[in-house]
Amino acid sequence: MRAKCFHRRQMKKYMPEGKLITQQENQYNLKSKTNIMQAYHRGSILEARVLLCDNEHNLHLDLGPMRGIIPRCEGAIGIDDGSVRDIALISRVNKPVSFRIIGFETDAYGEDIAILSRKKVQEDCYNEYISTLCKGDVIDARITHTEGFGAFADIGAGLVALLPIDAISVSRIPHPNVRFSIGDNIKAIIKDIAQDGKITLSHKELLGTWEQNAQNFKAGETVPGIVRSVEKYGIFVELAPNLAGLAEPVPDIYPGQHATVYIKSLIPERMKIKLIIVDAFDAQYPHEPPQYYTDATHISHWVYSPENCPRLIESVF
């Protein structure tokens, strides 16, 4: 129990970048030069927005009462040995970063400058938090960018893990950006930890089983959906990220369209939902935040399929 409590404390201490900047304690620590000095002596983790990356790739931050500089070598783990490229620093401009104050200098105009280190926060985050994670742990994450093969998420202090596209939801999607926007705060599960320490995440296990999702729908209802796949034998329409139904073929419909569908029947033992497409149209609606069906902090085994279904869909961590 004590180990679990320690783990939760460290998870709260080391958050994805962007979560700390608006918190009252962080704002108080940056309210005056005296407060900044006290935060330095305490070794507090602080957060502020990067205003400039100079031609030597030092990051400049506005701390309010004074300026702050993160020297290039203190910008991120891996900058020194070349395993992380300078684009990782350039891309932080206009975004919040976590840091500790490691000293002070005075510029040519007599103004105080705080010297900051993001790398030290990342090193502590890895040693005290990320290295303690195990497969099946449920953690906080923040989407940093997306590629066709998956989304990348900050799992603490700017350290990033991959969320593969096939682990985002049970319903298949063409690209992670149909599910997530940059900056989205999500929950994720540790799917795998490689020997080099790289972490792979999963997400679909938090979005509910077939039965949990299906109980939100009834035969005879007409509901919204999104066309995800058009096959010769029918059209797959997503009703929820972890639930899709099959509609009879209709001409001139293509993936990505929004649809209005009539639910003919739900068949749990076959994991089937039969639909009729009433209408399909193009629209750009904002992403809805994920609906999570569990508040567990660790999942070892998850079964998506109903108990009486001969087809077994499960995840084991």
Phi, psi and chi 1 to 4 in degrees:
 res  aa     phi    psi   chi1   chi2   chi3   chi4
   1 MET       -  -41.4  177.9   62.3   71.4      -
   2 ARG   -64.0  -37.8  -66.1  174.8   65.0 -176.8
   3 ALA   -64.3  -40.4      -      -      -      -
   4 LYS   -66.3  -41.3  -72.2 -176.9  178.7  179.4
   5 CYS   -62.3  -41.5  -70.1      -      -      -
   6 PHE   -61.8  -43.0  173.2   78.8      -      -
   7 HIS   -61.2  -42.2  179.4   77.9      -      -
   8 ARG   -66.8  -37.6  -75.9 -165.7  -72.1  -91.7
   9 ARG   -63.3  -42.4  -73.3 -161.8  -58.4  -89.2
  10 GLN   -68.4  -35.4  -64.7  -54.3   89.4      -
  11 MET   -62.7  -39.0 -177.3  167.2   60.5      -
  12 LYS   -71.2  -33.8 -174.3  176.1  179.9 -179.6
  13 LYS   -70.6  -42.2  179.2  178.8  179.4 -178.3
  14 TYR  -107.6   97.2  -63.5  106.2      -      -
  15 MET  -108.2  161.4  -63.5 -178.5  -71.2      -
  16 PRO   -56.7  143.8  -24.9   34.4      -      -
  17 GLU   -61.5  138.1  -73.3 -177.7  -40.6      -
  18 GLY   107.7  -17.1      -      -      -      -
  19 LYS   -85.7  -23.4  -79.9 -161.1  160.2 -171.8
  20 LEU   -89.6  -26.2 -177.1   62.6      -      -
  21 ILE   -60.6  -33.2 -167.1  167.4      -      -
  22 THR   -95.3   -0.9   58.3      -      -      -
  23 GLN   -73.0  147.5  -68.5 -167.4    4.3      -
  24 GLN   -59.5  -41.1 -174.1  174.5   -1.9      -
  25 GLU   -64.1  -41.1 -177.7  179.7   -2.0      -
  26 ASN   -64.3  -43.4 -175.3   72.4      -      -
  27 GLN   -65.1  -36.7  -66.7  175.9  -17.1      -
  28 TYR   -65.3  -42.8  173.6   80.4      -      -
  29 ASN   -63.1  -24.4  -75.1  -28.4      -      -
  30 LEU  -105.1   15.3  -61.5  177.3      -      -
  31 LYS   -77.4  -32.1 -170.2  174.1 -177.1  179.5
  32 SER  -149.1  166.1   66.9      -      -      -
  33 LYS   -63.4  -35.2  -72.3 -173.3  177.1 -178.8
  34 THR   -63.7  -44.8  -61.9      -      -      -
  35 ASN   -64.9  -38.7  -68.9    8.1      -      -
  36 ILE   -63.1  -41.5  -70.7  173.0      -      -
  37 MET   -64.4  -41.0 -174.6   63.4   69.5      -
  38 GLN   -64.7  -39.9  -69.6  173.3  -13.4      -
  39 ALA   -63.2  -35.5      -      -      -      -
  40 TYR   -62.6  -46.1  161.7   63.4      -      -
  41 HIS   -68.9  -30.4  -73.0  -62.1      -      -
  42 ARG   -79.9  -17.0  -71.3 -166.0  -56.0  -92.4
  43 GLY    73.1   29.7      -      -      -      -
  44 SER   -65.9  145.9  -60.3      -      -      -
  45 ILE   -83.7  125.9  -62.7  173.3      -      -
  46 LEU  -120.9  170.5  -54.2  173.1      -      -
  47 GLU  -147.1  136.6 -158.9  164.7   86.6      -
  48 ALA  -153.1  169.1      -      -      -      -
  49 ARG   -89.8  140.5 -172.6  165.2   61.3   97.6
  50 VAL   -81.4  126.8  176.8      -      -      -
  51 LEU  -100.0  -23.3  -59.1 -179.1      -      -
  52 LEU  -159.0  141.2  167.6   71.3      -      -
  53 CYS  -116.7  113.8  179.7      -      -      -
  54 ASP   -78.9 -179.4   63.0   30.2      -      -
  55 ASN   -69.9   -9.2   57.1    7.3      -      -
  56 GLU  -102.4    7.5  -64.8 -179.7  -13.7      -
  57 HIS    66.3   30.8  -65.3  146.8      -      -
  58 ASN   -86.1  142.2  -55.0  -50.7      -      -
  59 LEU   -97.6  132.4  -59.2  179.5      -      -
  60 HIS  -109.8  130.7  -63.6 -113.4      -      -
  61 LEU  -124.8  148.1  -70.2   75.4      -      -
  62 ASP   -95.9  109.5 -179.9    8.0      -      -
  63 LEU   -92.8    4.6  -54.3 -173.3      -      -
  64 GLY    96.2  -89.3      -      -      -      -
  65 PRO   -69.7  -19.0  -19.9   32.6      -      -
  66 MET  -154.4  167.6   67.9  174.0   67.8      -
  67 ARG   -85.2  156.2  -71.0 -171.6  -63.1  131.2
  68 GLY  -130.5  147.2      -      -      -      -
  69 ILE  -130.5  130.7  -65.9  178.5      -      -
  70 ILE  -102.2  106.3  -58.3  178.3      -      -
  71 PRO   -58.4  150.7  -20.9   32.8      -      -
  72 ARG   -49.4  -44.7  175.0 -176.8  177.1  -85.7
  73 CYS   -67.4  -16.3   62.0      -      -      -
  74 GLU  -104.2    9.4  -63.0  -67.9  -22.4      -
  75 GLY   -77.3  -29.0      -      -      -      -
  76 ALA  -172.7  152.5      -      -      -      -
  77 ILE   -60.5  133.4  -66.8  175.2      -      -
  78 GLY    97.1  -10.6      -      -      -      -
  79 ILE   -64.9  -42.7  -70.1  -68.6      -      -
  80 ASP   -61.9  -43.8  -77.8  -16.7      -      -
  81 ASP   -91.8    0.5   61.6   19.5      -      -
  82 GLY    84.2    0.7      -      -      -      -
  83 SER   -73.4  -18.8   59.8      -      -      -
  84 VAL  -119.6  128.5  171.8      -      -      -
  85 ARG   -83.3  161.8  -64.6 -179.7  -62.6  167.5
  86 ASP   -64.1  -18.9  -74.5  -27.5      -      -
  87 ILE   -60.8  -25.8 -173.6   63.7      -      -
  88 ALA   -65.3  -25.9      -      -      -      -
  89 LEU   -86.2  -45.9  -57.2  179.2      -      -
  90 ILE   -57.2  -39.6  -63.3  170.0      -      -
  91 SER   -71.6   -7.3   64.2      -      -      -
  92 ARG   -84.2   -9.7  -62.9  -44.6  -58.1  168.7
  93 VAL   -59.0  133.0  173.1      -      -      -
  94 ASN    73.5   15.4 -154.7   27.7      -      -
  95 LYS  -127.1  156.6  -62.3  172.7 -175.2  174.1
  96 PRO   -75.3  145.7   10.7   -7.3      -      -
  97 VAL  -132.8  151.0  -65.5      -      -      -
  98 SER   -90.4  148.7  -58.9      -      -      -
  99 PHE  -163.0  163.1   58.7   86.1      -      -
 100 ARG  -116.4  149.3  -80.5 -164.6  174.3   97.0
 101 ILE   -83.0  127.0  -57.9  169.9      -      -
 102 ILE  -112.7   -1.8   57.1  175.4      -      -
 103 GLY   168.2 -177.9      -      -      -      -
 104 PHE  -137.7  150.2  -63.6   90.6      -      -
 105 GLU  -136.7  168.1  -67.1 -178.8   -2.3      -
 106 THR  -119.7  130.2  -56.9      -      -      -
 107 ASP   -83.6 -176.6   65.1   14.0      -      -
 108 ALA   -64.4  -17.9      -      -      -      -
 109 TYR   -98.9    6.3  -57.5   97.9      -      -
 110 GLY    81.7   11.4      -      -      -      -
 111 GLU   -89.1  139.9  -64.4  -68.7  -29.1      -
 112 ASP   -73.7  140.5  -67.0  -31.7      -      -
 113 ILE  -128.9  130.3  -59.3  173.4      -      -
 114 ALA   -87.7  130.5      -      -      -      -
 115 ILE   -95.1  126.3  -52.4  -57.8      -      -
 116 LEU  -119.1  158.1  -41.9  172.5      -      -
 117 SER  -134.3  118.1  175.7      -      -      -
 118 ARG   -83.6  -34.1 -178.3  172.2  178.7 -116.5
 119 LYS   -60.8  -39.6 -178.1  176.7   75.3  171.0
 120 LYS   -65.0  -37.2  -69.7 -171.5 -176.1  -57.6
 121 VAL   -65.5  -41.7  176.3      -      -      -
 122 GLN   -63.6  -41.0  -69.3 -174.4  -18.7      -
 123 GLU   -62.8  -44.7  -71.7  172.5  -21.1      -
 124 ASP   -67.0  -38.8  -70.3  -15.3      -      -
 125 CYS   -60.8  -43.4  177.5      -      -      -
 126 TYR   -67.1  -47.8 -178.2   81.8      -      -
 127 ASN   -69.1  -38.8  -67.2  -29.7      -      -
 128 GLU   -94.1  -20.4  -62.4  179.5   11.1      -
 129 TYR  -126.1  -63.8  169.1   49.7      -      -
 130 ILE   -62.7  -39.1  -67.4  176.8      -      -
 131 SER   -67.8  -14.9   66.1      -      -      -
 132 THR   -91.2   -8.2   69.6      -      -      -
 133 LEU   -72.1  152.8  -65.1  172.3      -      -
 134 CYS  -136.3  164.0   60.0      -      -      -
 135 LYS   -56.0  133.3  -68.7  166.9   63.6  172.3
 136 GLY    98.1  -12.4      -      -      -      -
 137 ASP   -68.3  138.4  -77.6  -12.6      -      -
 138 VAL   -99.6  124.7 -179.6      -      -      -
 139 ILE  -131.4  166.0   63.7  171.2      -      -
 140 ASP   -83.2  146.1  -68.2  -35.7      -      -
 141 ALA  -150.4  162.6      -      -      -      -
 142 ARG  -135.0  128.2  170.9  172.3  -82.8 -162.2
 143 ILE   -66.8  127.1  -57.9  -61.8      -      -
 144 THR  -104.0  -40.3   59.8      -      -      -
 145 HIS  -164.6  165.4   61.6  -70.7      -      -
 146 THR  -128.0  148.4   59.2      -      -      -
 147 GLU  -130.3  171.3  -59.1  -73.4   -9.8      -
 148 GLY   -60.6  -29.0      -      -      -      -
 149 PHE   -91.0   -8.6   53.8   85.1      -      -
 150 GLY   165.3 -179.4      -      -      -      -
 151 ALA  -111.1  147.1      -      -      -      -
 152 PHE  -104.5  137.5  -69.8   88.8      -      -
 153 ALA  -132.6  135.6      -      -      -      -
 154 ASP   -74.4  121.1  178.8  -10.0      -      -
 155 ILE  -107.2    4.7   59.8  174.3      -      -
 156 GLY   158.3  121.8      -      -      -      -
 157 ALA    58.0   27.7      -      -      -      -
 158 GLY    87.8    4.1      -      -      -      -
 159 LEU   -84.9  130.9  -62.8  175.0      -      -
 160 VAL  -112.4  143.2  173.8      -      -      -
 161 ALA  -125.8  157.8      -      -      -      -
 162 LEU   -95.5  134.4  172.1   64.8      -      -
 163 LEU  -112.2   98.8  173.8   54.6      -      -
 164 PRO   -60.3  151.0  -20.9   33.1      -      -
 165 ILE   -60.7  -35.0 -171.0  170.1      -      -
 166 ASP   -78.1   -4.8   61.8   -5.9      -      -
 167 ALA  -104.6    2.5      -      -      -      -
 168 ILE   -76.3  -43.4  -68.4  176.0      -      -
 169 SER  -157.0  163.7   62.3      -      -      -
 170 VAL   -69.7  -42.3  171.8      -      -      -
 171 SER   -66.6  126.9  177.3      -      -      -
 172 ARG   -73.2  140.4  -65.1  179.9 -179.4 -179.8
 173 ILE  -127.3  152.9   53.4  175.4      -      -
 174 PRO   -77.0  -25.1   28.1  -35.1      -      -
 175 HIS  -161.3  144.6 -165.5  -77.2      -      -
 176 PRO   -57.4  -24.7  -26.4   35.9      -      -
 177 ASN   -72.1   -6.6   62.2   14.3      -      -
 178 VAL   -82.2  -12.6  -53.3      -      -      -
 179 ARG  -108.8  -36.9 -166.2   72.6   76.9 -152.1
 180 PHE  -126.0  153.6  -61.0  130.3      -      -
 181 SER  -115.7  153.9  -62.4      -      -      -
 182 ILE   -59.3  131.6  -53.8  -55.2      -      -
 183 GLY    95.3   -5.3      -      -      -      -
 184 ASP   -63.5  133.8  -79.5   -5.6      -      -
 185 ASN   -91.3  125.5  -66.7  -49.6      -      -
 186 ILE  -133.6  170.4   65.7  168.5      -      -
 187 LYS  -101.0  150.3  -64.7  -75.8 -173.0 -179.8
 188 ALA  -149.0  160.3      -      -      -      -
 189 ILE  -111.0  140.6  -59.5  174.1      -      -
 190 ILE   -71.4  110.8  -54.9  -63.5      -      -
 191 LYS   -87.8  -40.6 -179.2  180.0 -179.7 -179.2
 192 ASP  -156.9  150.0 -170.7   44.2      -      -
 193 ILE  -128.0  113.5  -56.7  173.6      -      -
 194 ALA   -75.3  166.0      -      -      -      -
 195 GLN   -62.2  -29.2  -71.1 -174.1  -13.8      -
 196 ASP   -84.2    5.2   61.8    1.6      -      -
 197 GLY    91.5   -7.1      -      -      -      -
 198 LYS   -68.0  137.5  -69.7 -176.2  178.3  178.1
 199 ILE  -109.9  136.4  -70.3  177.1      -      -
 200 THR  -110.4  137.1  -57.1      -      -      -
 201 LEU  -107.3  163.3  -57.0  172.6      -      -
 202 SER  -134.8  162.1 -171.6      -      -      -
 203 HIS  -139.0  -30.5 -176.6 -106.3      -      -
 204 LYS   -63.0  -29.0   60.9 -173.0  178.6 -176.7
 205 GLU   -67.2  -14.4  -67.3   83.0    2.7      -
 206 LEU   -92.3   -7.7  -56.2  174.2      -      -
 207 LEU   -96.6   10.3  -59.6  177.0      -      -
 208 GLY    95.8  153.1      -      -      -      -
 209 THR   -78.2  176.1   64.8      -      -      -
 210 TRP   -58.9  -46.4 -169.4   93.3      -      -
 211 GLU   -67.1  -39.8  -71.4  179.3  -55.2      -
 212 GLN   -61.8  -38.9  -74.3  174.0  -37.5      -
 213 ASN   -75.7  -41.3  -78.7  -89.1      -      -
 214 ALA   -65.9  -26.3      -      -      -      -
 215 GLN   -67.8  -10.1   69.4 -178.8    2.4      -
 216 ASN   -85.0   -1.8  -63.0  -40.7      -      -
 217 PHE  -130.9  151.5  -58.2   92.4      -      -
 218 LYS  -135.3  147.5  -65.1  178.9 -179.3  178.6
 219 ALA   -59.3  139.4      -      -      -      -
 220 GLY    96.4  -13.2      -      -      -      -
 221 GLU   -83.5  152.8  -67.3 -179.6  -25.6      -
 222 THR  -113.8  123.7  -58.6      -      -      -
 223 VAL  -136.4  163.8  -61.6      -      -      -
 224 PRO   -82.1  157.0   28.1  -33.6      -      -
 225 GLY  -159.9  179.2      -      -      -      -
 226 ILE  -129.1  130.0  -58.3  173.7      -      -
 227 VAL   -70.9  122.2  176.8      -      -      -
 228 ARG  -108.4  -29.0  -70.9  -58.4 -175.9 -157.6
 229 SER  -155.0  138.7  176.6      -      -      -
 230 VAL  -116.8  114.8  176.9      -      -      -
 231 GLU  -115.8  167.9  -49.3  -65.4  -18.7      -
 232 LYS   -62.6  -33.5  -69.7 -178.4  178.8  179.5
 233 TYR   -91.9   -6.2   53.6   84.5      -      -
 234 GLY   164.3 -179.5      -      -      -      -
 235 ILE  -121.6  124.4  -61.1  169.7      -      -
 236 PHE   -86.6  124.8  -74.3   97.6      -      -
 237 VAL  -119.1  125.0  178.6      -      -      -
 238 GLU   -80.2  123.5  176.1 -172.2  -57.4      -
 239 LEU   -94.9  -28.6  -55.8 -179.8      -      -
 240 ALA  -154.8  161.1      -      -      -      -
 241 PRO   -53.9  -28.5  -30.2   37.6      -      -
 242 ASN  -111.8   24.7  -94.1   13.3      -      -
 243 LEU  -152.9  128.0 -170.7   70.3      -      -
 244 ALA  -137.0  154.8      -      -      -      -
 245 GLY  -125.3  167.5      -      -      -      -
 246 LEU  -111.9  126.2 -177.1   64.2      -      -
 247 ALA  -107.2  155.5      -      -      -      -
 248 GLU   -66.1  150.1  -61.8  170.5   -1.5      -
 249 PRO   -56.7  139.5  -23.2   33.6      -      -
 250 VAL  -138.0  134.2  177.5      -      -      -
 251 PRO   -70.5  156.6   24.7  -33.5      -      -
 252 ASP    62.2   34.1  -57.8  -37.8      -      -
 253 ILE  -118.4  141.2  -72.7 -178.8      -      -
 254 TYR  -140.4  158.0   48.2   87.3      -      -
 255 PRO   -57.9  143.4  -25.9   35.7      -      -
 256 GLY    99.2  -17.7      -      -      -      -
 257 GLN   -72.0  148.9  -75.7 -172.1  -56.7      -
 258 HIS   -83.0  150.1  -74.7  -98.7      -      -
 259 ALA  -136.7  152.4      -      -      -      -
 260 THR  -108.4  123.0  -55.5      -      -      -
 261 VAL  -128.6  144.6  -66.0      -      -      -
 262 TYR   -99.1  130.2  173.3   80.5      -      -
 263 ILE   -87.8  112.5  -58.8  174.7      -      -
 264 LYS   -77.7  -47.0  -72.5  175.7   61.6  178.3
 265 SER  -163.6  156.1   61.1      -      -      -
 266 LEU  -119.6  129.9  -63.4   92.9      -      -
 267 ILE  -125.2   89.7  -48.4  170.6      -      -
 268 PRO   -59.1  -40.2  -23.2   33.3      -      -
 269 GLU   -65.9  -15.1   62.0  -88.2   16.1      -
 270 ARG  -116.5    3.1  -64.7  173.1   58.0 -164.6
 271 MET    52.1   45.2  -93.4 -169.2  -55.7      -
 272 LYS  -119.4  142.7  -59.9  -72.6 -173.6 -177.7
 273 ILE  -129.6  120.4  -59.3  179.1      -      -
 274 LYS   -94.2  131.0  -67.1 -175.4  177.5 -178.6
 275 LEU  -126.4  160.2  -53.8  171.9      -      -
 276 ILE  -126.9  126.2  -64.1  176.0      -      -
 277 ILE   -79.0  120.4  -65.9  178.7      -      -
 278 VAL   -86.8  -39.8  177.6      -      -      -
 279 ASP  -157.4  153.6 -169.2   15.8      -      -
 280 ALA  -141.9  140.7      -      -      -      -
 281 PHE  -158.4  161.6   52.4   92.9      -      -
 282 ASP   -87.5  137.0  -65.1  -39.3      -      -
 283 ALA  -159.5  154.7      -      -      -      -
 284 GLN  -120.5   96.0  -66.2  -67.9  -30.4      -
 285 TYR  -103.3  146.8  -63.5  140.9      -      -
 286 PRO   -65.1  151.7   22.6  -32.0      -      -
 287 HIS   -65.2  135.8  -61.6  143.6      -      -
 288 GLU   -85.5  141.7  -66.5 -173.3    3.4      -
 289 PRO   -62.0  147.6   20.4  -30.6      -      -
 290 PRO   -60.4  142.1  -19.0   30.6      -      -
 291 GLN   -99.2  115.2  179.1 -177.0   -5.0      -
 292 TYR   -96.6  138.6  -64.4  124.2      -      -
 293 TYR  -101.9    8.0  -76.9   78.2      -      -
 294 THR  -148.8  148.4  177.2      -      -      -
 295 ASP  -113.6   19.5   57.3    1.8      -      -
 296 ALA   -64.7  148.0      -      -      -      -
 297 THR   -95.8   -6.7   57.9      -      -      -
 298 HIS  -153.8  137.0 -177.9   87.4      -      -
 299 ILE  -129.2  123.0  -64.1  173.5      -      -
 300 SER   -96.2  -32.9  -61.2      -      -      -
 301 HIS  -147.9  132.4 -176.5 -143.0      -      -
 302 TRP  -136.3  130.3  177.6   76.2      -      -
 303 VAL  -117.0  119.0  178.6      -      -      -
 304 TYR   -81.5  -40.6  173.6   73.6      -      -
 305 SER   -76.1  149.6   45.1      -      -      -
 306 PRO   -61.8  155.2  -23.1   34.1      -      -
 307 GLU   -61.0  -36.1 -173.3  175.8  -13.0      -
 308 ASN   -92.1   12.4   59.6  -13.4      -      -
 309 CYS   -93.0  128.4 -179.7      -      -      -
 310 PRO   -66.8  -21.3   21.7  -31.3      -      -
 311 ARG   -90.1  122.9 -176.9 -175.0  173.4 -159.6
 312 LEU  -102.0  123.7  177.0   63.3      -      -
 313 ILE  -120.7  116.6  -60.7  175.7      -      -
 314 GLU  -146.4  164.4   64.4  178.5  -13.8      -
 315 SER  -128.7  135.4  -61.2      -      -      -
 316 VAL  -123.5  126.1  179.7      -      -      -
 317 PHE  -109.9      -  -62.2  103.8      -      -
